[in-house]
Amino acid sequence: MFTDSHCHLSFAELKSRLPEILSAMAEAQVDRALCICTTLEEFEEVHSLARDHANLWSTVGVHPDNEGVQEPTLDDLLERAARAKVVGIGETGLDYYRLGERSVADMEWQRTRYRTHIEAARRTDLPLVIHTRSASDDTLAILREAGGFKGDSASRPVARGVFHCFTETAEVARAALDLGFYISFSGILTFRSAGDIREVAAFVPLDRMLIETDSPYLAPVPHRGKTNSPAYVPWVAEQIAQIKGLPVTDVAQATSDNFDTLFNRVVSPAATSIEKTHEKT
């Protein structure tokens, strides 16, 4: 029924509780989750979660905020992206929130890393999982420049993907939608202080939305302050249902269908069920 499009089950807060988490997901009717890679060092662990569990999938990428880690080359990303159950590139993007004494000019290493991910996504025709914080102008500008939207390198697909854990303005959402990207909302949508984000959710069409937990972070109300997990993603869907004036089942179906459309290497639960039926006959 529900799909968590962004979680971090390889993180310490969750990986030691994996059987419990998978059981809670099943009880909450969360059929699938996408495990997001944030460093090359953790990729094998993230990928093993996907290999070992039929309802988990993985990405490959290096988070823009991670310093002192292995810097990904294009070949690094392409080799890992070719593996079974890897369905996206990222988490990538730009994050200028923790500049400290540095200037935006000093963050060229982030912009270079971001461009490498965009090129990997184009070469593989896999969707990007984009993180942006205090950097939306550059995030969009580089995406337009490097993503093939000007008709360059026509032999490779135009970049596509999702702006995850969306906390930007309606103008940024509109720009992302105009580029063909999806918008994903997290538990932040349920916070009392997030009225502006709820206004953005009211604006974004349901057929361009995903839902996520970004667990172990950002647990939605009524679980705020607890360790988040994919089992809590229905609370995000419930908030969207209230905003849109729809049954939560409609939101669950639409966001799961959108996930299948974007992450089109994923086998949907319905397809799996049909295959099992054919095997029996």
Buried (B, 14 or more C-beta within 10 A) or exposed (E): BBBBBBBBBBBEBBBEBBEEBBEBBEEBEBBBBBBBBBBBEBBEBBBBBBBEBEBBBBBBBBBBBBEEEEBBEEEBBBEBBEEEBBBBBBBBBBBBEEEEEEEBEEBEEBBEBBBBBBBBBBBBBBBBBBBBBBBBBBBBBBBBEBBBBEEEEEEBBBBBBBBBBBBBBBEBBBBBBEBBBBBBBBBBBBBEEBEEBBEBBEEBEBEBBBBBBBBBBBBBBEBBEEBBBBBBBBBBBBBBBBBBEBEBEBBBBBBBBBBBEBBEBBBBBEEEEEEEEEEEE
